[in-house]
């Protein structure tokens, strides 16, 4: 999850609520998406799961991408 590139998340940007939630999907209709994980371009403090950034869904840069995962079946 940490470093290399910021990872696009399914969540649209929405401020944090006042109650605790486990894995909420926030505001899917939003054109502004959450990015997590930090990148090679940023400070180490940004390489934390709890840190988030946001950008328009069409935005691209050399330090934004996605991670491929595999779930054995």
C-alpha positions as CSV (number, residue, x, y, z in Angstrom):
1,X,0.0,0.0,0.0
2,X,2.8,2.4,0.7
3,X,5.2,4.2,-1.7
4,X,6.0,4.1,-5.4
5,X,2.7,5.6,-6.6
6,X,-0.4,7.1,-5.1
7,X,-3.2,4.6,-5.4
8,X,-6.6,5.6,-6.9
9,X,-9.5,4.5,-4.6
10,X,-13.1,3.8,-5.4
11,X,-14.2,6.5,-2.9
12,X,-15.3,9.9,-4.0
13,X,-14.0,12.7,-1.8
14,X,-16.1,13.4,1.2
15,X,-15.1,14.9,4.6
16,X,-14.7,12.5,7.5
17,X,-17.9,11.9,9.5
18,X,-18.1,12.0,13.3
19,X,-18.8,8.3,13.8
20,X,-16.4,5.3,13.2
21,X,-17.0,3.3,10.1
22,X,-15.3,0.2,8.7
23,X,-14.5,0.3,4.9
24,X,-17.2,2.8,3.9
25,X,-17.6,3.7,0.2
26,X,-18.2,7.4,0.1
27,X,-19.9,9.5,-2.5
28,X,-19.4,7.3,-5.6
29,X,-21.0,9.9,-7.9
30,X,-18.2,12.4,-7.2
31,X,-15.8,13.4,-9.9
32,X,-13.1,13.9,-7.2
33,X,-11.5,10.7,-6.1
34,X,-9.4,9.7,-3.1
35,X,-5.7,8.7,-3.5
36,X,-3.8,6.8,-0.8
37,X,-0.3,5.4,-0.1
38,X,2.1,8.2,-1.1
39,X,4.6,8.0,-3.8
40,X,8.3,8.2,-4.6
41,X,7.8,11.9,-5.1
42,X,6.4,12.8,-1.7
43,X,7.6,13.0,1.9
44,X,7.6,9.7,4.0
45,X,4.8,10.9,6.2
46,X,2.4,10.6,3.2
47,X,3.2,6.9,2.9
48,X,0.6,5.8,5.4
49,X,-2.7,4.2,4.9
50,X,-4.5,6.8,7.0
51,X,-3.1,9.7,4.9
52,X,-5.2,10.7,1.9
53,X,-5.1,13.1,-1.0
54,X,-7.6,13.8,-3.7
55,X,-7.8,14.7,-7.4
56,X,-10.2,14.9,-10.2
57,X,-10.8,11.5,-11.7
58,X,-9.3,12.4,-15.0
59,X,-6.1,13.8,-13.5
60,X,-2.9,12.0,-14.3
61,X,0.8,12.3,-13.3
62,X,3.9,10.1,-13.0
63,X,3.3,9.5,-9.3
64,X,-0.4,8.3,-9.5
65,X,-1.5,4.9,-10.5
66,X,-3.0,1.7,-9.2
67,X,-1.9,-1.6,-7.7
68,X,-2.8,-5.0,-9.1
69,X,-3.8,-7.6,-6.5
70,X,-4.6,-11.3,-6.8
71,X,-7.0,-13.3,-4.7
72,X,-6.4,-17.0,-5.1
73,X,-9.5,-18.8,-5.8
